[in-house]
Amino acid sequence: MAYHPIITGCLLGIAVLICFLCSLGLMVMRDPLQRLHFATPIVSISIGLIVVAIWVEDGEWQSRIKAVLVALILFFMNSILSHATARAIRIRKLEHWPVTPQEHMPLVQDRGEVGAQKRSKREKS
Amino acid sequence: MNLWLGAAAGILVCLVPCGIVCFRGDLSDRLVGLEMASALATIELLLLCEGFGRPSFFDLPLTLSLLSFGGGMVFARFVQRWL
């Protein structure tokens, strides 16, 4: 069995440090939408480093493949979950999902107007 | 105590800020704290499985990662509509 304690220690140390900084960021931020961003480094960088450490140290294929599966599930599901949470927070706060002119989001409003024009053209044709 | 268990202890410390946010924040903050805590708990289980050298235990973080996604979606839906 391959055993590289220095590489494994460095990878795990960086992963734990990222987790710690992100959890501190979660505590320090005031807005829930700002807090939502701090889960992303954990499920992308930290879990990736831990999976690499498992591949370096562990010779068991069962462990390796399951660790990769866990990392992939966390990575892809977290993006969906973050979007759903942000949507829920916005709807709870403002009681609507689409952007209104009073919110002053020019880029999103332009996209919305372009989309509405395309939809009306499609309906006419 | 090996490297893996030391890292698991470090991740355990990271759960404390999530708990503080869950206890002290409003409803939206609590949901965000819960989601981050579930991701950290999955990593914690992964490290414990490797630390104890039991490959069959890797089913636990795998299951938790799937179930935490479902639970988070249900909570998000409830926060959006009913709570």
Backbone of each chain as ProteinMPNN parsed JSONL, in Angstrom:
{"seq_chain_A": "MAYHPIITGCLLGIAVLICFLCSLGLMVMRDPLQRLHFATPIVSISIGLIVVAIWVEDGEWQSRIKAVLVALILFFMNSILSHATARAIRIRKLEHWPVTPQEHMPLVQDRGEVGAQKRSKREKS", "coords_chain_A": {"N_chain_A": [[0.852, -1.198, 0.0], [0.575, 2.148, -0.915], [2.057, 4.834, 0.802], [2.096, 8.059, 1.788], [2.81, 10.198, 3.936], [3.48, 12.945, 4.185], [2.515, 14.287, 1.911], [-0.182, 13.631, 2.164], [-0.727, 14.83, 4.647], [-0.313, 17.555, 4.039], [-2.321, 17.976, 2.1], [-4.659, 17.395, 3.563], [-4.409, 19.29, 5.596], [-4.633, 21.739, 4.188], [-7.209, 21.434, 3.231], [-8.745, 21.354, 5.604], [-8.146, 23.871, 6.585], [-9.327, 25.55, 4.656], [-12.002, 24.838, 5.057], [-12.329, 25.791, 7.656], [-11.908, 28.566, 7.372], [-14.015, 29.182, 5.678], [-16.202, 28.528, 7.277], [-15.892, 30.404, 9.25], [-16.311, 32.695, 7.711], [-18.976, 32.288, 7.086], [-20.091, 32.796, 9.55], [-19.427, 35.452, 9.993], [-20.545, 37.057, 7.958], [-23.455, 39.093, 7.093], [-25.78, 39.03, 5.543], [-28.037, 36.525, 4.388], [-27.787, 35.699, 1.718], [-25.185, 36.376, 1.137], [-23.906, 34.677, 2.89], [-24.487, 32.258, 1.797], [-22.653, 31.819, -0.222], [-20.384, 30.761, 0.921], [-20.366, 28.043, 1.177], [-19.515, 26.932, -1.143], [-16.576, 26.78, -1.674], [-15.998, 24.711, 0.104], [-17.344, 22.43, -0.846], [-16.149, 22.153, -3.259], [-13.258, 22.721, -3.422], [-12.134, 21.796, -0.939], [-13.252, 19.198, -0.579], [-12.294, 18.054, -2.878], [-9.525, 18.055, -2.426], [-9.423, 16.29, -0.275], [-10.317, 13.949, -1.466], [-8.239, 13.514, -3.27], [-6.208, 13.047, -1.407], [-7.14, 10.656, -0.302], [-6.939, 9.0, -2.531], [-4.192, 9.028, -2.819], [-3.243, 7.791, -0.48], [-4.818, 5.544, 0.223], [-5.16, 2.201, -0.769], [-7.372, 0.781, -1.419], [-9.878, 0.117, -3.756], [-12.588, 0.368, -3.387], [-12.905, 2.348, -1.406], [-11.756, 4.526, -2.734], [-13.389, 4.93, -5.028], [-15.882, 5.377, -3.882], [-15.351, 7.685, -2.433], [-14.874, 9.497, -4.515], [-17.42, 9.481, -5.644], [-18.937, 10.623, -3.545], [-17.798, 13.181, -3.527], [-18.513, 14.116, -6.088], [-21.313, 14.072, -5.921], [-21.751, 15.913, -3.833], [-20.684, 18.232, -5.0], [-22.255, 18.729, -7.345], [-24.88, 18.663, -6.366], [-24.858, 20.689, -4.506], [-24.791, 23.056, -5.966], [-27.331, 23.094, -7.115], [-28.875, 23.11, -4.826], [-28.062, 25.497, -3.619], [-29.026, 27.366, -5.426], [-31.774, 26.877, -5.209], [-32.164, 27.566, -2.544], [-31.427, 30.288, -2.53], [-33.381, 31.276, -4.203], [-35.645, 30.686, -2.669], [-35.186, 32.338, -0.456], [-35.268, 34.866, -1.627], [-37.909, 34.964, -2.647], [-39.292, 34.712, -0.289], [-38.557, 37.056, 0.96], [-39.232, 39.196, -0.819], [-41.57, 38.416, -1.964], [-41.909, 37.805, -4.644], [-40.516, 36.385, -7.666], [-39.535, 37.266, -10.304], [-37.544, 40.001, -11.7], [-38.188, 43.369, -10.872], [-38.791, 46.691, -12.234], [-38.234, 48.555, -10.224], [-36.119, 47.566, -8.807], [-33.727, 48.171, -9.987], [-31.896, 46.666, -11.727], [-30.206, 46.663, -14.379], [-29.04, 44.92, -16.357], [-30.27, 42.421, -16.006], [-32.888, 43.186, -16.349], [-32.821, 44.015, -19.025], [-32.303, 41.58, -20.279], [-34.617, 40.29, -19.562], [-36.479, 41.848, -20.934], [-35.646, 41.423, -23.584], [-36.111, 38.693, -23.732], [-38.876, 38.69, -23.379], [-39.664, 40.033, -25.696], [-38.816, 38.178, -27.62], [-40.468, 36.055, -26.97], [-43.002, 37.162, -27.515], [-42.772, 37.545, -30.282], [-42.537, 34.896, -31.097], [-45.016, 33.933, -30.349], [-46.646, 35.443, -32.032], [-45.855, 34.529, -34.54]], "CA_chain_A": [[0.0, 0.0, 0.0], [1.342, 3.394, -0.978], [1.835, 5.657, 1.989], [2.834, 9.313, 1.66], [2.223, 11.015, 5.02], [3.679, 14.4, 4.035], [1.552, 14.763, 0.912], [-1.52, 13.511, 2.75], [-0.86, 15.851, 5.684], [-0.481, 18.87, 3.413], [-3.641, 18.055, 1.461], [-5.697, 17.474, 4.599], [-4.273, 20.567, 6.297], [-5.222, 22.801, 3.361], [-8.672, 21.217, 3.179], [-9.34, 21.768, 6.887], [-8.01, 25.337, 6.68], [-10.374, 26.15, 3.813], [-13.28, 24.631, 5.755], [-12.381, 26.669, 8.829], [-12.089, 29.95, 6.913], [-15.374, 29.329, 5.136], [-17.19, 28.534, 8.367], [-15.781, 31.728, 9.877], [-17.0, 33.612, 6.808], [-20.42, 32.088, 7.284], [-20.511, 33.417, 10.812], [-19.17, 36.895, 9.983], [-21.413, 37.764, 7.014], [-24.738, 39.498, 7.678], [-26.894, 38.698, 4.667], [-28.04, 35.087, 4.078], [-27.311, 35.448, 0.354], [-23.719, 36.395, 1.211], [-23.488, 33.464, 3.603], [-24.694, 31.104, 0.92], [-21.488, 31.609, -1.076], [-19.241, 30.159, 1.618], [-20.392, 26.569, 1.1], [-18.958, 26.475, -2.419], [-15.193, 26.272, -1.58], [-15.947, 23.454, 0.854], [-17.77, 21.294, -1.661], [-15.358, 22.032, -4.49], [-11.804, 22.614, -3.199], [-11.797, 20.94, 0.215], [-13.592, 17.785, -0.819], [-11.372, 17.594, -3.917], [-8.226, 17.756, -1.799], [-9.572, 15.082, 0.549], [-10.387, 12.801, -2.386], [-6.86, 13.277, -3.751], [-5.474, 12.425, -0.298], [-7.583, 9.257, -0.197], [-6.343, 8.273, -3.66], [-2.739, 8.888, -2.598], [-2.879, 6.933, 0.639], [-5.58, 4.311, 0.356], [-5.067, 1.321, -1.927], [-8.662, 0.113, -1.652], [-10.66, 0.766, -4.818], [-13.918, 0.697, -2.861], [-12.808, 3.66, -0.753], [-11.452, 5.561, -3.726], [-14.541, 5.217, -5.895], [-16.956, 5.976, -3.075], [-14.96, 9.065, -2.119], [-15.131, 10.3, -5.722], [-18.881, 9.632, -5.758], [-19.377, 11.61, -2.546], [-17.367, 14.515, -3.977], [-19.328, 14.533, -7.233], [-22.684, 14.356, -5.449], [-21.74, 17.184, -3.083], [-20.389, 19.34, -5.903], [-23.367, 19.041, -8.245], [-26.11, 18.918, -5.618], [-24.76, 21.959, -3.785], [-25.16, 24.159, -6.857], [-28.799, 23.098, -7.22], [-29.421, 23.48, -3.514], [-27.806, 26.927, -3.394], [-29.975, 28.129, -6.247], [-33.11, 26.732, -4.614], [-32.195, 28.333, -1.293], [-31.438, 31.722, -2.863], [-34.72, 31.569, -4.733], [-36.592, 30.673, -1.548], [-34.95, 33.522, 0.382], [-35.753, 36.041, -2.361], [-39.379, 34.952, -2.695], [-39.774, 34.967, 1.071], [-38.3, 38.453, 1.317], [-39.892, 40.154, -1.723], [-42.837, 37.799, -2.381], [-41.964, 37.524, -6.079], [-39.23, 35.933, -8.189], [-38.974, 38.074, -11.402], [-36.99, 41.316, -11.368], [-39.077, 44.492, -11.176], [-38.007, 47.906, -12.579], [-37.849, 49.296, -9.019], [-34.911, 46.995, -8.194], [-32.57, 48.748, -10.683], [-30.939, 45.668, -12.22], [-30.364, 46.906, -15.81], [-28.69, 43.786, -17.213], [-31.309, 41.406, -15.883], [-34.107, 43.725, -16.956], [-32.663, 43.953, -20.485], [-32.502, 40.184, -20.676], [-36.046, 39.997, -19.421], [-37.204, 42.492, -22.028], [-35.32, 40.706, -24.818], [-36.834, 37.417, -23.662], [-40.305, 38.956, -23.593], [-39.831, 40.331, -27.128], [-38.708, 36.924, -28.37], [-41.676, 35.256, -26.714], [-44.139, 37.745, -28.241], [-42.574, 37.241, -31.712], [-42.85, 33.479, -31.282], [-46.47, 33.763, -30.258], [-47.273, 36.025, -33.231], [-45.603, 33.675, -35.707]], "C_chain_A": [[0.885, 1.244, 0.0], [1.025, 4.26, 0.239], [2.705, 6.895, 1.902], [2.308, 10.284, 2.707], [2.386, 12.517, 4.826], [2.672, 14.976, 3.05], [0.143, 14.744, 1.499], [-1.757, 14.593, 3.799], [-1.077, 17.231, 5.107], [-1.874, 19.019, 2.818], [-4.745, 18.203, 2.506], [-5.635, 18.798, 5.349], [-4.895, 21.713, 5.516], [-6.742, 22.665, 3.336], [-9.342, 21.696, 4.464], [-9.257, 23.286, 7.055], [-9.088, 26.045, 5.857], [-11.737, 26.017, 4.496], [-13.42, 25.608, 6.923], [-12.625, 28.119, 8.408], [-13.501, 30.169, 6.385], [-16.416, 29.34, 6.247], [-17.103, 29.842, 9.156], [-16.481, 32.787, 9.028], [-18.502, 33.511, 6.926], [-20.907, 32.823, 8.522], [-20.418, 34.949, 10.735], [-20.161, 37.649, 9.087], [-22.788, 38.04, 7.616], [-25.929, 39.032, 6.857], [-26.885, 37.189, 4.381], [-27.568, 34.769, 2.666], [-25.786, 35.538, 0.281], [-23.213, 35.118, 1.868], [-23.546, 32.225, 2.716], [-23.455, 30.787, 0.083], [-20.383, 30.807, -0.392], [-19.277, 28.638, 1.646], [-19.653, 26.07, -0.14], [-17.493, 26.013, -2.328], [-15.088, 24.943, -0.846], [-16.28, 22.275, -0.049], [-17.027, 21.206, -2.994], [-13.881, 21.804, -4.174], [-11.494, 21.611, -2.087], [-12.065, 19.474, -0.063], [-12.689, 17.209, -1.914], [-10.017, 17.216, -3.339], [-8.301, 16.475, -0.958], [-9.631, 13.838, -0.335], [-9.002, 12.474, -2.94], [-6.037, 12.595, -2.659], [-5.872, 10.954, -0.133], [-6.977, 8.429, -1.33], [-4.85, 8.059, -3.457], [-2.461, 7.819, -1.566], [-3.557, 5.563, 0.627], [-5.478, 3.475, -0.924], [-6.384, 0.655, -2.287], [-9.455, 0.845, -2.73], [-12.05, 1.15, -4.345], [-13.915, 2.082, -2.221], [-12.631, 4.763, -1.775], [-12.698, 5.944, -4.532], [-15.676, 5.853, -5.098], [-16.62, 7.423, -2.689], [-15.204, 9.983, -3.318], [-16.627, 10.53, -5.898], [-19.422, 10.677, -4.79], [-19.022, 13.023, -3.006], [-18.228, 15.007, -5.132], [-20.744, 14.895, -6.805], [-22.718, 15.696, -4.723], [-21.573, 18.373, -4.03], [-21.624, 19.721, -6.731], [-24.646, 19.376, -7.467], [-26.055, 20.272, -4.904], [-25.136, 23.137, -4.683], [-26.678, 24.246, -6.991], [-29.41, 23.605, -5.917], [-29.213, 24.969, -3.22], [-28.779, 27.774, -4.195], [-31.374, 28.067, -5.633], [-33.222, 27.555, -3.33], [-32.254, 29.835, -1.572], [-32.806, 32.138, -3.393], [-35.745, 31.646, -3.605], [-36.433, 31.926, -0.684], [-35.491, 34.775, -0.309], [-37.277, 36.092, -2.373], [-39.953, 35.232, -1.309], [-39.663, 36.459, 1.43], [-39.166, 39.414, 0.497], [-41.26, 39.685, -2.212], [-43.006, 37.723, -3.904], [-40.57, 37.112, -6.534], [-38.711, 36.836, -9.313], [-38.487, 39.443, -10.924], [-37.99, 42.399, -11.756], [-38.236, 45.722, -11.518], [-37.536, 48.678, -11.345], [-36.545, 48.773, -8.408], [-33.626, 47.478, -8.856], [-31.509, 47.693, -10.995], [-30.984, 45.73, -13.751], [-30.11, 45.677, -16.674], [-29.79, 42.729, -17.195], [-32.599, 41.883, -16.533], [-34.02, 43.678, -18.476], [-32.89, 42.541, -20.985], [-33.974, 39.827, -20.616], [-36.841, 40.611, -20.554], [-36.935, 41.79, -23.349], [-36.077, 39.38, -24.858], [-38.313, 37.616, -23.928], [-40.583, 39.273, -25.058], [-39.781, 39.059, -27.966], [-39.971, 36.086, -28.206], [-42.872, 35.806, -27.494], [-44.019, 37.498, -29.746], [-42.965, 35.802, -32.007], [-44.358, 33.25, -31.263], [-47.173, 34.316, -31.493], [-47.09, 35.111, -34.443], [-46.311, 32.324, -35.529]], "O_chain_A": [[1.81, 1.373, 0.801], [-0.13, 4.393, 0.644], [3.931, 6.792, 1.939], [1.448, 11.111, 2.402], [1.527, 13.289, 5.252], [2.052, 16.008, 3.307], [-0.621, 15.699, 1.357], [-2.827, 15.2, 3.852], [-1.906, 17.996, 5.598], [-2.532, 20.043, 2.998], [-5.649, 19.026, 2.358], [-6.668, 19.369, 5.7], [-5.593, 22.555, 6.08], [-7.467, 23.657, 3.411], [-10.376, 22.362, 4.423], [-10.17, 23.912, 7.593], [-9.685, 27.021, 6.311], [-12.526, 26.961, 4.513], [-14.488, 26.177, 7.148], [-13.444, 28.816, 9.007], [-14.106, 31.216, 6.618], [-17.4, 30.076, 6.171], [-18.109, 30.332, 9.668], [-17.161, 33.667, 9.557], [-19.214, 34.513, 6.873], [-21.996, 33.396, 8.534], [-21.227, 35.656, 11.335], [-20.572, 38.76, 9.423], [-23.239, 37.335, 8.519], [-26.97, 38.678, 7.412], [-25.815, 36.627, 4.152], [-27.012, 33.697, 2.426], [-25.161, 34.861, -0.536], [-22.207, 34.549, 1.444], [-22.766, 31.284, 2.867], [-23.227, 29.634, -0.283], [-19.532, 30.232, -1.071], [-18.319, 28.007, 2.092], [-19.217, 24.919, -0.185], [-17.175, 24.947, -2.855], [-14.201, 24.138, -1.132], [-15.597, 21.251, -0.03], [-17.257, 20.28, -3.772], [-13.307, 20.805, -4.606], [-10.693, 20.694, -2.27], [-11.218, 18.615, 0.184], [-12.356, 16.025, -1.889], [-9.432, 16.197, -3.707], [-7.361, 15.681, -0.935], [-9.063, 12.8, 0.005], [-8.635, 11.305, -3.067], [-5.263, 11.679, -2.939], [-5.022, 10.108, 0.146], [-6.552, 7.293, -1.117], [-4.302, 7.037, -3.869], [-1.544, 7.016, -1.74], [-2.946, 4.553, 0.977], [-5.685, 3.984, -2.025], [-6.5, 0.034, -3.343], [-9.678, 2.051, -2.631], [-12.632, 2.124, -4.822], [-14.812, 2.889, -2.465], [-13.277, 5.808, -1.695], [-13.013, 7.123, -4.693], [-16.351, 6.76, -5.584], [-17.505, 8.276, -2.628], [-15.682, 11.106, -3.161], [-17.057, 11.627, -6.255], [-20.252, 11.509, -5.155], [-19.831, 13.944, -2.895], [-18.63, 16.17, -5.161], [-21.308, 15.89, -7.261], [-23.602, 16.518, -4.965], [-22.242, 19.396, -3.878], [-21.99, 20.894, -6.805], [-25.402, 20.265, -7.861], [-27.084, 20.923, -4.719], [-25.732, 24.108, -4.216], [-27.245, 25.338, -6.981], [-30.335, 24.418, -5.916], [-30.083, 25.621, -2.642], [-29.294, 28.778, -3.703], [-32.07, 29.079, -5.548], [-34.258, 28.166, -3.067], [-33.02, 30.565, -0.944], [-33.315, 33.212, -3.07], [-36.594, 32.537, -3.575], [-37.422, 32.506, -0.234], [-36.094, 35.637, 0.331], [-37.867, 37.146, -2.136], [-40.974, 35.905, -1.175], [-40.527, 37.032, 2.092], [-39.765, 40.337, 1.05], [-42.016, 40.458, -2.802], [-44.127, 37.592, -4.395], [-39.572, 37.436, -5.891], [-37.524, 37.164, -9.294], [-38.938, 39.969, -9.906], [-38.572, 42.354, -12.839], [-37.07, 45.788, -11.126], [-36.532, 49.387, -11.417], [-35.932, 49.454, -7.585], [-32.539, 47.221, -8.34], [-30.359, 47.818, -10.573], [-31.707, 44.953, -14.374], [-30.862, 45.409, -17.611], [-30.188, 42.211, -18.239], [-33.312, 41.113, -17.178], [-34.997, 43.349, -19.149], [-33.579, 42.324, -21.982], [-34.506, 39.153, -21.498], [-37.764, 39.991, -21.081], [-37.849, 41.576, -24.146], [-36.616, 38.995, -25.895], [-38.938, 36.812, -24.619], [-41.597, 38.846, -25.609], [-40.575, 38.87, -28.889], [-40.475, 35.493, -29.159], [-43.658, 35.046, -28.061], [-45.024, 37.268, -30.419], [-43.622, 35.508, -33.006], [-44.897, 32.477, -32.056], [-48.163, 33.751, -31.957], [-47.998, 34.93, -35.254], [-46.223, 31.462, -36.403]]}, "seq_chain_B": "MNLWLGAAAGILVCLVPCGIVCFRGDLSDRLVGLEMASALATIELLLLCEGFGRPSFFDLPLTLSLLSFGGGMVFARFVQRWL", "coords_chain_B": {"N_chain_B": [[-3.945, 8.121, 17.226], [-4.385, 9.178, 13.974], [-3.509, 10.991, 10.91], [-5.913, 11.383, 9.569], [-7.899, 11.26, 11.484], [-7.173, 13.467, 12.976], [-7.665, 15.499, 11.118], [-10.397, 15.134, 10.961], [-11.132, 15.974, 13.498], [-10.504, 18.664, 13.233], [-12.413, 19.447, 11.329], [-14.626, 19.087, 12.859], [-14.426, 21.206, 14.611], [-14.997, 23.211, 12.818], [-17.706, 22.997, 12.595], [-18.783, 24.427, 14.644], [-19.118, 27.343, 14.178], [-21.211, 27.103, 12.297], [-23.212, 26.04, 13.899], [-23.552, 28.184, 15.645], [-24.597, 30.126, 13.891], [-26.945, 28.805, 13.188], [-28.297, 28.806, 15.629], [-28.532, 31.502, 16.322], [-29.277, 33.093, 14.141], [-31.771, 34.438, 11.771], [-34.611, 32.873, 10.101], [-33.821, 32.358, 7.401], [-31.041, 32.521, 7.59], [-30.582, 30.375, 9.241], [-31.28, 28.23, 7.628], [-29.267, 28.352, 5.675], [-27.044, 27.914, 7.306], [-27.6, 25.325, 8.163], [-27.39, 23.888, 5.755], [-24.683, 24.207, 5.15], [-23.596, 22.966, 7.375], [-24.433, 20.345, 6.953], [-22.948, 19.652, 4.698], [-20.391, 19.8, 5.799], [-20.615, 17.79, 7.717], [-20.794, 15.558, 6.113], [-18.223, 15.502, 5.009], [-16.844, 15.106, 7.363], [-17.663, 12.49, 8.111], [-16.554, 11.111, 5.97], [-13.821, 11.45, 6.437], [-13.599, 10.18, 8.919], [-14.233, 7.535, 8.253], [-12.051, 6.872, 6.621], [-10.042, 7.276, 8.461], [-10.501, 5.303, 10.393], [-10.066, 3.122, 8.863], [-11.997, 1.528, 7.543], [-13.398, 0.482, 4.809], [-16.005, -0.234, 4.126], [-17.619, 1.438, 5.533], [-17.871, 3.697, 4.019], [-20.255, 3.977, 2.813], [-21.879, 5.47, 4.434], [-21.193, 8.401, 4.363], [-21.839, 8.656, 1.675], [-24.583, 8.127, 1.596], [-25.479, 10.141, 3.307], [-24.804, 12.443, 1.869], [-26.581, 12.322, -0.266], [-29.067, 12.327, 1.063], [-28.973, 14.715, 2.5], [-29.161, 16.56, 0.491], [-31.803, 16.153, -0.41], [-33.185, 16.786, 1.969], [-32.425, 19.467, 2.335], [-33.615, 20.639, 0.091], [-36.31, 20.264, 0.681], [-36.561, 21.804, 3.019], [-35.926, 24.316, 1.957], [-38.098, 24.699, 0.268], [-40.157, 24.796, 2.135], [-39.415, 27.092, 3.579], [-39.727, 28.962, 1.594], [-42.5, 28.924, 1.104], [-44.284, 28.293, 3.33], [-43.338, 28.732, 5.967]], "CA_chain_B": [[-4.615, 9.122, 16.385], [-3.644, 9.409, 12.737], [-3.778, 12.265, 10.23], [-7.321, 11.473, 9.162], [-8.708, 11.585, 12.672], [-6.853, 14.866, 13.307], [-8.431, 16.348, 10.198], [-11.813, 15.032, 11.365], [-11.302, 16.857, 14.666], [-10.518, 20.034, 12.705], [-13.719, 19.692, 10.699], [-15.597, 19.177, 13.956], [-14.355, 22.597, 15.093], [-15.663, 24.068, 11.822], [-19.164, 22.918, 12.764], [-19.217, 25.347, 15.706], [-19.743, 28.547, 13.608], [-22.506, 26.754, 11.69], [-24.167, 25.924, 15.002], [-23.853, 29.541, 16.149], [-25.513, 30.75, 12.923], [-28.241, 28.119, 13.29], [-28.978, 29.166, 16.876], [-28.711, 32.94, 16.532], [-29.767, 33.813, 12.969], [-33.197, 34.293, 11.482], [-34.954, 31.612, 9.439], [-33.002, 32.167, 6.199], [-29.673, 32.236, 8.043], [-30.561, 29.013, 9.799], [-31.286, 27.287, 6.506], [-27.922, 28.364, 5.08], [-26.156, 27.246, 8.27], [-27.892, 23.883, 8.132], [-26.843, 23.303, 4.53], [-23.226, 24.137, 5.274], [-23.287, 21.956, 8.391], [-24.6, 19.002, 6.393], [-21.773, 19.399, 3.842], [-19.246, 19.532, 6.689], [-20.823, 16.484, 8.363], [-20.448, 14.536, 5.113], [-16.758, 15.441, 4.97], [-16.428, 14.523, 8.645], [-17.841, 11.041, 8.03], [-15.568, 10.604, 5.002], [-12.517, 11.409, 7.108], [-13.637, 9.156, 9.968], [-14.163, 6.217, 7.601], [-10.667, 6.65, 6.202], [-9.215, 7.213, 9.666], [-10.666, 4.003, 11.055], [-9.668, 2.064, 7.945], [-13.117, 0.627, 7.241], [-13.948, 0.916, 3.505], [-17.457, -0.455, 4.007], [-18.316, 2.568, 6.153], [-17.997, 4.817, 3.084], [-21.67, 4.121, 2.427], [-22.516, 6.489, 5.287], [-21.15, 9.735, 3.74], [-22.549, 8.617, 0.392], [-26.017, 8.25, 1.891], [-25.74, 11.459, 3.887], [-24.74, 13.474, 0.826], [-27.839, 12.291, -1.025], [-30.206, 12.694, 1.907], [-28.903, 16.132, 2.877], [-29.689, 17.314, -0.648], [-33.272, 16.086, -0.343], [-33.637, 17.541, 3.141], [-32.235, 20.894, 2.068], [-34.634, 21.081, -0.862], [-37.598, 20.324, 1.385], [-36.521, 22.971, 3.906], [-35.981, 25.523, 1.116], [-39.49, 24.824, -0.175], [-40.963, 25.231, 3.284], [-39.071, 28.494, 3.878], [-40.288, 29.79, 0.523], [-43.966, 28.981, 1.033], [-45.163, 28.132, 4.485], [-42.838, 29.119, 7.292]], "C_chain_B": [[-3.773, 9.383, 15.138], [-4.048, 10.746, 12.107], [-5.255, 12.47, 9.938], [-8.197, 11.86, 10.351], [-8.418, 13.008, 13.152], [-7.612, 15.83, 12.418], [-9.921, 16.312, 10.542], [-12.088, 15.906, 12.583], [-11.327, 18.32, 14.235], [-11.852, 20.388, 12.074], [-14.804, 19.838, 11.77], [-15.612, 20.595, 14.539], [-15.093, 23.53, 14.124], [-17.182, 24.02, 11.954], [-19.674, 23.927, 13.794], [-19.808, 26.649, 15.141], [-21.088, 28.268, 12.94], [-23.581, 26.642, 12.767], [-24.549, 27.285, 15.556], [-24.837, 30.249, 15.217], [-26.904, 30.123, 13.027], [-29.001, 28.543, 14.548], [-29.345, 30.649, 16.942], [-29.32, 33.684, 15.353], [-31.271, 33.739, 12.812], [-33.392, 33.045, 10.615], [-34.078, 31.336, 8.216], [-31.558, 31.834, 6.571], [-29.561, 30.804, 8.568], [-30.528, 27.966, 8.698], [-29.899, 27.198, 5.869], [-26.926, 27.648, 6.007], [-26.351, 25.743, 8.277], [-27.284, 23.22, 6.902], [-25.328, 23.174, 4.61], [-22.826, 23.073, 6.306], [-23.448, 20.548, 7.828], [-23.444, 18.658, 5.451], [-20.556, 19.062, 4.696], [-19.384, 18.169, 7.369], [-20.493, 15.351, 7.399], [-18.926, 14.37, 5.029], [-16.216, 14.784, 6.238], [-16.537, 12.99, 8.61], [-16.83, 10.402, 7.074], [-14.195, 10.445, 5.667], [-12.489, 10.336, 8.198], [-13.543, 7.753, 9.369], [-12.725, 5.895, 7.207], [-9.754, 6.496, 7.425], [-9.312, 5.89, 10.381], [-10.334, 2.828, 10.14], [-10.765, 1.071, 7.635], [-13.772, 1.079, 5.929], [-15.462, 0.735, 3.394], [-18.256, 0.688, 4.63], [-18.498, 3.756, 5.203], [-19.42, 4.976, 2.553], [-22.348, 5.238, 3.221], [-22.408, 7.904, 4.706], [-21.863, 9.796, 2.41], [-24.049, 8.823, 0.603], [-26.34, 9.645, 2.423], [-25.719, 12.558, 2.834], [-26.033, 13.505, 0.011], [-29.012, 12.785, -0.183], [-30.17, 14.166, 2.31], [-29.387, 17.015, 1.733], [-31.221, 17.329, -0.61], [-33.82, 16.909, 0.816], [-33.53, 19.042, 2.936], [-33.275, 21.433, 1.111], [-35.999, 21.221, -0.183], [-37.65, 21.55, 2.293], [-36.63, 24.266, 3.1], [-37.41, 25.77, 0.648], [-40.38, 25.336, 0.96], [-40.688, 26.696, 3.618], [-39.705, 29.416, 2.846], [-41.799, 29.967, 0.689], [-44.666, 29.115, 2.372], [-44.644, 28.702, 5.795], [-42.738, 30.642, 7.437]], "O_chain_B": [[-2.604, 9.759, 15.231], [-4.815, 11.52, 12.68], [-5.779, 13.578, 10.044], [-9.11, 12.677, 10.234], [-9.306, 13.681, 13.674], [-8.137, 16.843, 12.88], [-10.619, 17.32, 10.432], [-13.156, 16.51, 12.689], [-12.072, 19.125, 14.794], [-12.363, 21.493, 12.259], [-15.76, 20.598, 11.615], [-16.664, 21.115, 14.91], [-15.726, 24.501, 14.537], [-17.87, 24.918, 11.469], [-20.862, 24.245, 13.814], [-20.893, 27.046, 15.565], [-21.999, 29.093, 13.004], [-24.713, 27.088, 12.579], [-25.708, 27.527, 15.895], [-25.786, 30.888, 15.671], [-27.914, 30.822, 12.963], [-30.229, 28.628, 14.525], [-30.353, 31.013, 17.548], [-29.83, 34.791, 15.526], [-31.965, 33.085, 13.59], [-32.462, 32.262, 10.418], [-33.638, 30.204, 8.015], [-30.929, 30.976, 5.951], [-28.558, 30.124, 8.353], [-29.844, 26.948, 8.81], [-29.417, 26.107, 5.563], [-26.079, 26.879, 5.551], [-25.391, 24.98, 8.385], [-26.728, 22.125, 6.99], [-24.756, 22.166, 4.194], [-21.835, 22.367, 6.123], [-22.684, 19.65, 8.183], [-23.004, 17.509, 5.404], [-19.785, 18.16, 4.368], [-18.39, 17.472, 7.573], [-19.976, 14.311, 7.807], [-18.411, 13.252, 4.984], [-15.259, 14.01, 6.195], [-15.617, 12.285, 9.026], [-16.319, 9.311, 7.325], [-13.509, 9.441, 5.481], [-11.476, 9.661, 8.381], [-12.856, 6.886, 9.91], [-12.243, 4.784, 7.432], [-8.821, 5.693, 7.423], [-8.321, 5.398, 10.921], [-10.319, 1.678, 10.578], [-10.491, -0.119, 7.48], [-14.617, 1.973, 5.944], [-16.125, 1.464, 2.655], [-19.425, 0.888, 4.299], [-19.195, 4.714, 5.537], [-19.749, 5.981, 1.923], [-23.281, 5.875, 2.732], [-23.435, 8.567, 4.561], [-22.424, 10.827, 2.039], [-24.694, 9.589, -0.114], [-27.341, 10.251, 2.042], [-26.515, 13.495, 2.892], [-26.52, 14.574, -0.357], [-29.843, 13.562, -0.652], [-31.218, 14.797, 2.447], [-29.952, 18.084, 1.962], [-31.849, 18.377, -0.759], [-34.799, 17.64, 0.662], [-34.427, 19.797, 3.311], [-33.768, 22.547, 1.285], [-36.741, 22.168, -0.439], [-38.659, 22.254, 2.334], [-37.331, 25.197, 3.499], [-37.878, 26.908, 0.631], [-41.239, 26.195, 0.76], [-41.614, 27.455, 3.905], [-40.162, 30.511, 3.173], [-42.322, 31.054, 0.438], [-45.546, 29.96, 2.533], [-45.433, 29.115, 6.645], [-42.335, 31.137, 8.49]]}, "name": "protein", "num_of_chains": 2, "seq": "MAYHPIITGCLLGIAVLICFLCSLGLMVMRDPLQRLHFATPIVSISIGLIVVAIWVEDGEWQSRIKAVLVALILFFMNSILSHATARAIRIRKLEHWPVTPQEHMPLVQDRGEVGAQKRSKREKSMNLWLGAAAGILVCLVPCGIVCFRGDLSDRLVGLEMASALATIELLLLCEGFGRPSFFDLPLTLSLLSFGGGMVFARFVQRWL"}
